[in-house]
Amino acid sequence: MVPERFKDLISTPKRNGYASLHTCVIGPKRNRIEIQIRTREMHEVAERGVAAHWAYKQGEAGEREGRRYGWLRELLHILDQAAGPEEFLEHTKLEMFQDQVFCFTPRGDLIGLPRGATPVDFAYAVHSHIGDICVGAKVNGRIVQLKTVLENGDQVEIITSKAQSPSPTWENFVVTGKARAAIRKFVRSRQVQEYAYLGRVVMEKTFEEVGYQYSDKALKGVLKIFRCDDTDDLLAAVGSSTVTAHDVLVAVFPGLKEELERGEIGTKVVPLAAARKERARGKGTPGALPIKGLTPGMALHYANCCHPLAGDRIVGILTPSKGVTLHTIDCPTLESFSEMPERWLDVAWDENNPEELVGRINVTVINEPGSLSALASVIAKNLGNILNLKITHRATDFFEMAIDVEVQNVKHLSNIIAALRATPAINSVERARG
């Protein structure tokens, strides 16, 4: 035996799970021969890693095929979900050059994931369907957020619901290519459905304005003009504002082109001030598009300039490749759309919508110890959740800051503002406009 060349890695295995006995001896012609002694289970770890060894130890059927070709199945899954070669490359790069963490299912199965993985990544690693209907997770028996970063040895239980579907926001924190590809595929398919729904509403409104009743049959004759395969494709193009309802109407009724251009029929330009007065009196609300059929982040977006809340009088602006963007009726940004009535859409809140939205307030706080604590306490006591806080101006006596607060509706935000105004440490509070 060669002195000091014996290692007992069974009593003290490496952190990655590797265990073996090593020694070195002098062989024929004084050549050194290294000898490694280990059980077959230890050999599985040495040759294929901890996760492959776990499958071996559990005696799963077809484990050899799973070890050899599991990575290929994952690659084919990503290829099936990706929209194109660039996206496929992006997803596969996510799987490469990353350290791994190993987590357990409640049954004791081991799942290998890239470092930084979340319960959503874990859910998609177990099965694509589990990922799609994931609503929550327990890590080591404790309920955690879906964006929680998993650690080595965590036991993860995924909570599912048949009513759940992937959220577009998941893509902001997942790290595995499989999860990101599945989320993007769902978002693309759902966007097309919502764009088609929105496009149908816009076309019905446009047909009604010129005295016609809308039908899908009327669009079939103009599909080739817009290079669409079917009416749903054309409606989705209208909903995403890549094709205007005016162009479709002229294609269906060529004889209306001159009248539309002269403004004798169809949507007319209405002074913005007059439109705001009508909405303030409640006019224009009947027949408005309920936003309950649209998903925020897909075909529906909330304007960052005015942060509309349930209870505000709102108007929708059709935005190319985004669908409809909601603004409050007094939003200064609407001035830039005053000459484009074809992009305006009458919308109404869904009264049964439980979704919480973000309201922005501008606050002036006295610069003294405890002021920020008092501000946060008042918002918390009124069941508001601070999402973001930014100091916009700093002076010797006062701080001015913009605060984004998650609230249920405009009444909820008004209650928080009233409570803040009654706080001695707060000098002034106003809802942000523009």
Secondary structure, 3 states (H helix, E strand, C coil): CCCCCCEECCCCCCCCCCCCEEEEEECHHHCEEEEEECCHHHHHHHHHCHHHHHHHHHCCCCHHHHHHHHHHHHHHHHHHHCCCHHHHHHHHHHHCCCCEEEEECCCCCEEEEECCCCHHHHHHHHCHHHHHCEEEEEECCEEECCCCCCCCCCEEEEEECCCCCCCHHHHHCCCCHHHHHHHHHHHHHHHHHHHHHHHHHHHHHHHHHCCCCCCHHHHHCCCCCCCCCCHHHHHHHHHCCCCCHHHHHHHHCHHHHHHHHHCCCCCCCCCHHHHHHHHHCCCCCCCCEEHHHCCECCCEEECCCCCCCCCCCEEEEEECCCEEEEEECCCHHHHHHCCCHHHEECEECCCCCCCCEEEEEEEEEECCCCHHHHHHHHHHHCCCEEEEEEEEEECCCEEEEEEEEEECCHHHHHHHHHHHHCCCCEEEEEECCC
